[in-house]
């Protein structure tokens, strides 16, 4: 059951980074292995979205419920709950805390595939894949907001 947690400080406001992560429909523009995204429902603080993930011979679609909490006392927060697809479970959160140098991002993901083959394949690549994914969000922020935006 791959799990990854990290904290990182970026030179952007919590609101800018929160907006970037909350914009699920744009993920295929910059996230590795995300080959498609469709927002099925958007209301108040909830997004229901389908993501299509492709890597080599694997291509899987999954649905998640993204809960947006811009007024969280610790800083804006996004929680992702698994709804449908190839996982046994998937849990993910982002918390964007104010920091003297911009924003401290608290990122966490934990999941398990139903398919033993898919699970074995991802376990080999998991740490590198998550690092690339988080780095892709960082690069996207740099592209959208410049080198420093606080």
TIMARLUM-461215 format. One record per residue (C-alpha): z, x, y; residue in one letter; chain. Coordinates in nm, 3 decimals. Layout:
BEGIN
+---------+---------+---------+-----+-------+
!      pz !      px !      py ! res ! chain !
+---------+---------+---------+-----+-------+
!       Z !       X !       Y !   a !     A !
...
+---------+---------+---------+-----+-------+
This chain:
BEGIN
+---------+---------+---------+-----+-------+
!      pz !      px !      py ! res ! chain !
+---------+---------+---------+-----+-------+
!   0.000 !   0.000 !   0.000 !   x !     A !
!  -0.123 !   0.204 !   0.294 !   x !     A !
!   0.098 !   0.188 !   0.601 !   x !     A !
!   0.047 !   0.366 !   0.930 !   x !     A !
!   0.265 !   0.368 !   1.241 !   x !     A !
!   0.227 !   0.578 !   1.550 !   x !     A !
!   0.315 !   0.593 !   1.914 !   x !     A !
!   0.086 !   0.743 !   2.171 !   x !     A !
!   0.098 !   0.772 !   2.550 !   x !     A !
!  -0.224 !   0.707 !   2.741 !   x !     A !
!  -0.286 !   0.730 !   3.117 !   x !     A !
!  -0.368 !   0.360 !   3.159 !   x !     A !
!  -0.162 !   0.057 !   3.249 !   x !     A !
!  -0.022 !  -0.154 !   2.965 !   x !     A !
!  -0.228 !  -0.449 !   3.092 !   x !     A !
!  -0.560 !  -0.259 !   3.071 !   x !     A !
!  -0.490 !  -0.143 !   2.715 !   x !     A !
!  -0.366 !  -0.486 !   2.612 !   x !     A !
!  -0.689 !  -0.640 !   2.747 !   x !     A !
!  -0.897 !  -0.383 !   2.557 !   x !     A !
!  -0.730 !  -0.456 !   2.222 !   x !     A !
!  -0.730 !  -0.833 !   2.283 !   x !     A !
!  -1.110 !  -0.833 !   2.330 !   x !     A !
!  -1.178 !  -0.872 !   1.956 !   x !     A !
!  -1.539 !  -0.983 !   2.002 !   x !     A !
!  -1.635 !  -0.640 !   2.137 !   x !     A !
!  -1.497 !  -0.437 !   1.844 !   x !     A !
!  -1.842 !  -0.373 !   1.688 !   x !     A !
!  -1.942 !  -0.190 !   2.009 !   x !     A !
!  -1.697 !   0.094 !   1.950 !   x !     A !
!  -1.490 !   0.065 !   1.631 !   x !     A !
!  -1.612 !   0.266 !   1.332 !   x !     A !
!  -1.695 !   0.053 !   1.030 !   x !     A !
!  -1.673 !  -0.273 !   1.227 !   x !     A !
!  -2.024 !  -0.408 !   1.188 !   x !     A !
!  -1.960 !  -0.761 !   1.312 !   x !     A !
!  -1.708 !  -0.983 !   1.490 !   x !     A !
!  -1.702 !  -1.355 !   1.550 !   x !     A !
!  -1.433 !  -1.536 !   1.743 !   x !     A !
!  -1.396 !  -1.871 !   1.567 !   x !     A !
!  -1.126 !  -2.012 !   1.789 !   x !     A !
!  -0.958 !  -1.912 !   2.114 !   x !     A !
!  -0.675 !  -2.107 !   2.272 !   x !     A !
!  -0.380 !  -2.010 !   2.486 !   x !     A !
!  -0.230 !  -1.711 !   2.307 !   x !     A !
!  -0.418 !  -1.736 !   1.976 !   x !     A !
!  -0.751 !  -1.599 !   1.860 !   x !     A !
!  -0.890 !  -1.670 !   1.514 !   x !     A !
!  -1.158 !  -1.415 !   1.437 !   x !     A !
!  -1.380 !  -1.294 !   1.154 !   x !     A !
!  -1.443 !  -0.921 !   1.129 !   x !     A !
!  -1.707 !  -0.765 !   0.907 !   x !     A !
!  -1.616 !  -0.418 !   0.789 !   x !     A !
!  -1.879 !  -0.195 !   0.632 !   x !     A !
!  -1.833 !   0.148 !   0.475 !   x !     A !
!  -2.086 !   0.303 !   0.240 !   x !     A !
!  -2.143 !   0.049 !  -0.038 !   x !     A !
!  -1.854 !  -0.174 !   0.068 !   x !     A !
!  -1.896 !  -0.466 !   0.306 !   x !     A !
!  -1.616 !  -0.717 !   0.349 !   x !     A !
!  -1.541 !  -1.004 !   0.586 !   x !     A !
!  -1.190 !  -1.110 !   0.669 !   x !     A !
!  -1.033 !  -1.365 !   0.899 !   x !     A !
!  -0.726 !  -1.294 !   1.103 !   x !     A !
!  -0.504 !  -1.479 !   1.346 !   x !     A !
!  -0.442 !  -1.271 !   1.656 !   x !     A !
!  -0.134 !  -1.375 !   1.853 !   x !     A !
!  -0.136 !  -1.259 !   2.213 !   x !     A !
!   0.197 !  -1.218 !   2.387 !   x !     A !
!   0.131 !  -1.080 !   2.737 !   x !     A !
!   0.485 !  -1.163 !   2.852 !   x !     A !
!   0.676 !  -0.990 !   2.572 !   x !     A !
!   0.993 !  -0.835 !   2.725 !   x !     A !
!   0.920 !  -0.490 !   2.575 !   x !     A !
!   0.564 !  -0.494 !   2.711 !   x !     A !
!   0.252 !  -0.689 !   2.619 !   x !     A !
!   0.222 !  -0.735 !   2.242 !   x !     A !
!  -0.053 !  -0.830 !   1.999 !   x !     A !
!   0.025 !  -0.934 !   1.640 !   x !     A !
!  -0.245 !  -0.970 !   1.378 !   x !     A !
!  -0.182 !  -1.187 !   1.071 !   x !     A !
!  -0.419 !  -1.206 !   0.778 !   x !     A !
!  -0.574 !  -1.546 !   0.708 !   x !     A !
!  -0.860 !  -1.503 !   0.456 !   x !     A !
!  -1.065 !  -1.236 !   0.284 !   x !     A !
!  -1.030 !  -0.939 !   0.049 !   x !     A !
!  -0.667 !  -0.849 !   0.121 !   x !     A !
!  -0.349 !  -0.940 !  -0.062 !   x !     A !
!  -0.189 !  -0.902 !   0.280 !   x !     A !
!  -0.246 !  -0.741 !   0.617 !   x !     A !
!   0.005 !  -0.697 !   0.898 !   x !     A !
!  -0.073 !  -0.525 !   1.226 !   x !     A !
!   0.083 !  -0.504 !   1.570 !   x !     A !
!   0.025 !  -0.333 !   1.903 !   x !     A !
!   0.296 !  -0.307 !   2.170 !   x !     A !
!   0.208 !  -0.170 !   2.515 !   x !     A !
!   0.519 !  -0.034 !   2.688 !   x !     A !
!   0.524 !   0.093 !   3.046 !   x !     A !
!   0.562 !   0.471 !   3.059 !   x !     A !
!   0.584 !   0.716 !   3.353 !   x !     A !
!   0.247 !   0.859 !   3.244 !   x !     A !
!   0.083 !   0.517 !   3.192 !   x !     A !
!   0.146 !   0.330 !   2.870 !   x !     A !
!   0.313 !   0.404 !   2.539 !   x !     A !
!   0.125 !   0.230 !   2.260 !   x !     A !
!   0.322 !   0.135 !   1.949 !   x !     A !
!   0.069 !   0.074 !   1.670 !   x !     A !
!   0.147 !  -0.040 !   1.315 !   x !     A !
!  -0.071 !  -0.150 !   1.024 !   x !     A !
!   0.012 !  -0.230 !   0.661 !   x !     A !
!  -0.223 !  -0.383 !   0.407 !   x !     A !
!  -0.332 !  -0.404 !   0.046 !   x !     A !
!  -0.668 !  -0.508 !  -0.097 !   x !     A !
!  -0.691 !  -0.748 !  -0.388 !   x !     A !
!  -0.957 !  -0.529 !  -0.551 !   x !     A !
!  -0.810 !  -0.226 !  -0.727 !   x !     A !
!  -1.140 !  -0.039 !  -0.676 !   x !     A !
!  -1.142 !  -0.105 !  -0.303 !   x !     A !
!  -0.773 !  -0.018 !  -0.277 !   x !     A !
!  -0.825 !   0.318 !  -0.454 !   x !     A !
!  -1.125 !   0.397 !  -0.233 !   x !     A !
!  -0.938 !   0.328 !   0.091 !   x !     A !
!  -0.621 !   0.511 !  -0.015 !   x !     A !
!  -0.818 !   0.836 !  -0.025 !   x !     A !
!  -0.953 !   0.781 !   0.328 !   x !     A !
!  -0.678 !   0.573 !   0.485 !   x !     A !
!  -0.504 !   0.821 !   0.714 !   x !     A !
!  -0.830 !   0.961 !   0.848 !   x !     A !
!  -0.975 !   0.611 !   0.892 !   x !     A !
!  -0.675 !   0.483 !   1.091 !   x !     A !
!  -0.670 !   0.796 !   1.308 !   x !     A !
!  -1.040 !   0.746 !   1.385 !   x !     A !
!  -0.982 !   0.381 !   1.463 !   x !     A !
!  -0.695 !   0.451 !   1.707 !   x !     A !
!  -0.898 !   0.734 !   1.862 !   x !     A !
!  -1.191 !   0.490 !   1.906 !   x !     A !
!  -0.970 !   0.261 !   2.115 !   x !     A !
!  -0.863 !   0.563 !   2.320 !   x !     A !
!  -1.228 !   0.667 !   2.375 !   x !     A !
!  -1.319 !   0.309 !   2.469 !   x !     A !
!  -1.041 !   0.304 !   2.731 !   x !     A !
!  -1.171 !   0.632 !   2.872 !   x !     A !
!  -1.527 !   0.493 !   2.884 !   x !     A !
!  -1.418 !   0.170 !   3.055 !   x !     A !
!  -1.142 !   0.294 !   3.284 !   x !     A !
!  -1.216 !   0.663 !   3.345 !   x !     A !
!  -1.002 !   0.966 !   3.275 !   x !     A !
!  -0.691 !   0.825 !   3.443 !   x !     A !
!  -0.621 !   0.474 !   3.560 !   x !     A !
!  -0.250 !   0.429 !   3.629 !   x !     A !
+---------+---------+---------+-----+-------+
